[in-house]
Amino acid sequence: MLKGILAISGKPGLFKMITNAKNSIIVESLIDGKRTPAYASSKISSLEDISIFTIDGDTKLADVFVNVFEKNLDVNPKKASSKELKDAFGEALPDYDDERVYVSDIKKVFAWYNLLKEKEVISADAIEAYKKGEDEENTEENTEENKD
């Protein structure tokens, strides 16, 4: 579900990895569709590798997104108060570590979720495939289809 989706420090939104270049990777903004190079000097994080601190370990970001989707939490991180954000996040991930997960992190999670849902990266089909462990296969098939 999140394979190939990147966050780049200092750049708004999320990006989809397109290809490798000589000294960079080419990424496409999910916001406006523009393609740009991202260099090794940029702090690039794959959403697939991000986890959220919990009381007894951590939980993959994808699992948090699944919970948000299944609980149909509609949160606007720009308009919601800190308490509303924490309450909604607590509903999605009841055992999150509130001492190490800041409101700014929660805002980012909901902003990313909303963007991915808007761009249909997160959908009922994608959630089902992820839960069945078919995520990687579907991503490869979708990539092949998009090339045509």
N, C-alpha and C positions, 0 to 999 in steps of 0.2 A: 504494500500500500504506500509506504513512504520511500521505497527504493528510488534513488536518484534525485530526491528532493533535498535541497540544500538551503541553509541559512548562511549568509555572508555578513560578517561583522561590518558595520558601517553602511550597509546598503539596506533599504527598506524592503520588506516582503520576503518572499521565498523564490527559489530558483530551481529549475529543472536542469540537470546536467545533460548536455547534448553530446559533446565529444571531447576528446583530449586534443590539445594543440601542443606546439613545441615546448613552450615554457608556461603553459596555463591550461585551464579547461574552459570550454565554451559553455556558457550557461544561458538559459532563457528565463526572463522574469515571468513569474506567474501573474503579475499585476498588469503589465503592458505588452508582454510577448517579445520585448526587445532582447536580442542576443548580444552578449558582451563577454569578454575574456575575464576570468577570475584567476589571479596569480597566487602562487604558493605563499607569498607574503601576506595575503588576506587570511583572516581567521575564518575558515570554512568548516561548517559543521553539517554532517549528514543527519537529517531528522531520524533516520533509522537507528542511529547510534546514541541518541539522546535518551536519558532516563530521568525520572523524577524521584527525588528522595522520599522514602517512606520511613515509618517508625522502625521497621525491621529489615531494611535493605533499600531496594529501589524498584521502580516499575517502568517499563518501556513506554516512551511517549505514544507509540501506536496503540498500546493498551488503554492509555488515558483517553485518546481520541475515540476508541471504540466505546468506552463508557459514556463519554459525552454524547456521542451519536445515539446510543441505545436509550439514554435517559432523556434525550431530546432537549438538552440544555441549550437555550438560545440566549447567549450572553454577548452583549456589546461591550468589549473591554474599554472603549473610549468613554462610555456613558455610565457604566456601572460603578458603584462605590466600592471601596476596598472590602467592606463587609459583604456586599453582594457577590463580589468575585470570590472571596474566600469560602462563602457558603456554597456557591455553585461548584467550585473546585472540590470542596469537601464531599459533595454529593457524587462527583465523578470518581474521586479517589479518597475514600474516607480515612485511610491511614497515612495520608501524606504528612511529612515532617514540617510542621508550620514554623519551626525555628530556622530551617535551612531552605525552605521554598518561600521566596519573597513575593509580594504582590506584583512586582514588576515581572517576575517569572510567570505568574498566573495570567497576567494580561497578555504576555507573549504567546502562551499556550492557546488562549481563546482567540487571539488575533490570527494565529497560524491555522487553527481549526476552521475558523470562519472562511479564510481564504481558500483552504483546501476543499472545503465543502462547496463553496461557490464555483470553483473550477472543476468540480466533480471528481477530484482525486479521492475524496472521501464520499462514498455512496453506499447504499445498502448492499450492492453487489461486491464492492471492494471490501466491505466489512466482513461479509460472508466468506469471501475468498481468503482473507487474512486469518479468520478464525479456523478455517479448514487447513491452513498451512500451504495454500496454493498461491500465495502472494508473489513469489519470485517468478513462477511460471507465467502468471497473468501479466506481470510487468513486462516480461520479455515478449509476450505475444502482442501486447499493446504497442510496444516500441516498434515491432515489425510492421504492424498495421499503420502506424503513423508515418512510416517512411514512404508508403505507397502514395 
